Structures are given as C-alpha cells and as structure tokens.
C-alpha cells in the first residue's frame, strides 16, 4: 500500500467526488479511479459508494480515513525528523591541527562544536602539517588545518589564518629583521618534516640563506628555554611564542 494512495483516498472523501479530487491533486480522473479500486482490492473491502452525485465512504472507508490521517501525521513527523537530522550534523568528525596552531584553535573549536553541533563527536589530532596532509589523503581525517606548502590540490581549501614568524633569542629587541640576518645564525629548530622548519628551510633556500642549526628539538617549550639561555635563537609563530 502506497502512502500516496492513502493521501489521495482522504482527498477523495473530503471532496466527495473523484473528479473534483483529481483536479485538486492534479491527477487524471481515470488514474485516480484506478487507485481507489486498487486500494479496495488490497484491503478486500468496499471503501466508497459511487453514484452520479459523487462518492461517500462506507464504514470501512470512514475507518480508513480516520486511521489514514494518523498514518499521514506520523509520516510527516518522520519526514521532519529526517530533515532535522540532515540539517543538524551528527556522528564522529576527526580534525587535524598542527601543533603550532593547536594551542590557539583547539579551545575555541571545541567550544563552538559543543555549542552549535551537540551531535558531533569531535576528535582532535595534533601532528605536523605534512603528516596531517597524508592522513587526509588516506581518509583518516575529515578535515585539517595545513600550512600553505602542504595544501593538497585535489581537496577544497580555504585560508583561515595568517601568522608572522618570530625570531626568539636572548638578545633584546622587537625590530623586524630580514631573512638574510639568519645566515650563519645558530638556531635550535624542530626537525623536518615539522611545518615551521619546512617553511623556514624553503624560504632560506630561495634566498640563499644558510642558518646554522645547532640542535633539532621537538618541544617548543625546550626551544624557547634554549633560546633564552643563549644556546641559539629559534623561529616560531606568534601562537607559540
């Protein structure tokens, strides 16, 4: 039994005429008459008394109309629930953040998801931008924040953040310095493929600048401590200084 046949049957009963119902439903009268006969055959009982003046429901037809309206209401409720579920995302979502921006973005991101999308089960992963790009390609992440050098041409992307890089050292001063000033400068930096390290290496290579890497350090906190101790300068984005 098709839900449309029940809806059309109720329209016929309310109109008191198959012809008038066919006009309001934008259905050819013979097709609507065939639907009513098919409905009677399916239920094995007469639903309508037909006459030259129109149609009237039998006792069975009145019962079908009553129960049919309830079925239509239930169907509409299910339709609205389905629409709401489609409009309100739910389920697990895995997001990758580079460590350099994770401290800045993770709290507002989680707060926004909890407030706006309570059905989302958010998972955050911090790793290098290059590593996050590989996980995206493998389908292990739903979305990720990547540095520009790690963007994947086949995936959609949008710029959301631009950060300056800062040289942090024991020397005082907040002046801008040219990239050439890093030539020969002792630096403590994260090892490749760290995104900041790759950005610095690529920029230096383009300008022929060769800094002196005295240590590969994975911890931003340790890099800052070594820089303040005068062991070597380091280069970090503002969010990590």
N, C-alpha and C positions, 0 to 999 in steps of 0.2 A: 504494500500500500504506500503510495507516494504522498508525502506531506502536502504537496501542491493539490492533489485531488481532494483532500480534506478541506483545504482552504477554499477551493472552488465550490465544493458542496455547500459550505456555510454561506458563500456569496449567493448561490442559487436560492437557498432557503430564505435569506434576507431579502432578496429581490422578488421572490415569489414567481419567478419566471426564468427559464433557461435562456430565453432570448435576451432579456434585459441584463442578466448576469454576464452573458457572453460579451455584450457591449462594454460593460464596466471593466471586465477582465481583459478586454482586447483579444478575445479568443473567438474563433469561428464557431457558430452555434452547433453545427454537426459534431465538431470535435468535442465540445463541452457535453453534449448529449451522450456521446460515446463514453466519456469519462464517468458520467453518472451511472450508466449501465454497467461499466466495468467495476465500479465501486460496489454496486448491488450484487454483482456476481461474486466478487471477492468475499463479501460479508454474508452471502447466501440469504439475503432478505431484501424485501422491497423497502426503499428509503423514501421514495417520492410518489405521490399520487398525481398523475398527469391529467390535465384537462385542457379544454380550449381556452380557459381563462388563465392558465398558468400551472404552477405546481404547489403542492402543500406537503409538508413532511409527514410521514407515518410516525407511529410511536417509536419505531426503531430509528427513523430519521431524526426525530427530536432528541433521542438519546445520543446519537452520533454527533449531532450538532453541539450538544452540551459538553460531551467528552472531547470532541474535536477542538473546541475553543480552549479547553485546558491544555490539550496537546500543543496547540499553536503558541499559547503563552509560554509553555515550557521550552518549546523550540526557540522562541525569541530570546528567552533568558539565556539559553545555551549559546546562541549567536552572539549576544552581548558579552558574555563571559569570554568567549573565544576572541572577540575583538579587543577586549581589555587586556587579555593575556598577550595578544600580539603587540599591543601598544606599550605594555609595561614589560620590558625585558626581564628575563629571569634565567637562573642557571649559572654555572661556573664561567668566569671570564678571567683569563690569565694575561697579566700585563707585565711587560719587562721595562725596567728603568736602569739606566747607567748609574753606577754608584755616585758619580759626581753630581747628579741631579736628584737622586733618590731622597736625600735628606730634605730637599726643598719641596718636592712634589708629592711624596708619599702621604703625608698627613692631610693636605687639602684634597687629594684624590680620594682617599678612603672616606673622609668626612662627606664629600659630595655624593659618592656612590651610596653610602648608608642612608643619606637623607633623601635622595632623588630616586634611587633604584633599589629598594629594600629586598627585591627578589634576586638580586645579583649576588653570587658567591665570589667575591673578589680574591684573586691570588696575585701577589706581587713577587717578582723575582728581580734581584739586583745582580747585574753582571756587566761585562764590558759591552760597549755598543756593538762591536763586531760580533761578539758571541750572541747577543740578542738578535742580531740580524739573521744569523744562522738558524736560531731556534724558530724565528718567524717563517723562514723558508721551509723548515721541517714540519711546520704546523703545530709546534709545541707551545706557541704563544698566539693569542688572539690579536694583540697589538703591542707596540713597544715604542718607546722614545729612543730615537737614534741620532747620532751626530750626522751632520750632512755628508761626510765622507763615507758613511756606511749605509746610505739610502739604497733601497732596492728598486730598480727601475720598473719592475713588473707589479709593484704594490703601490696603492694610493698613499700619499703622504701630505702632510700639512705642517708648515712651520708654526711652532707654538712658543719657542723660547730662543732668545739670543743672549749669550753671556760673554763678557770680556774675560780674557785670561790675565792673571796677575803673576808677576814675578815676586816671590816672597823670599826675603833674605834677612840676615841680621842687620844689614845696613838700613839706616833710617831714610825716609823719603817716600813720597807718594806720586812722584812725577811719572809721566808716561815715558817709556824707553823704547827705542827702535829695536826691531828684531835683531839687527846686526850687533847689538850690545851683548847678545848671548854668545857670540863667537868666543870660544875658549873658556867661557864661564863654567865653573864647576857646578853641576846640577845633581840633585837627587830626584829621581823621577820613577814613576811606576814602569814596570817592564811592558814591552809590547806583548799583546795587542791592546793594551789599555787605550781608550779613545783619546784622552788628552795627550798621551805620549805620541800616538799616531798623528794627531793634528800638529803637534809641535815638530815632529820629525819631518813631516811633509812640507810644512811651511819653511823650515830651515833648509831643506834640500832645494826648494825652489829658489832661495836667495843665496845659496852657497854658504850658509852659516853652519859652523860645526861647534856646538857646545861640548863640554867635557862632562860626560855622565860618570859620576864617581860612585853611584850606587843605584841599583834598581830596588825600589821599595814599594811594597803593595799597599801599605797603610797610609792614607792621607794624614792621619794624626802623627805618625812617625816622620813623615816628610816635613811637616811643619816644625816638629821638635828639632830635627836635624838642621833645618834652615835657620831657626832661631839660635841654635848653638854655633852657627858659623861654619858647619861642615860643608855646606853647599847650598845654593839657592834652589828653589823649586818653582814650578809653574802650575798654577791651579786656577779653576774657575772661581768666580766670586762666591758661589754657593758653598764652597769647601774651605774658604779662607777663614 
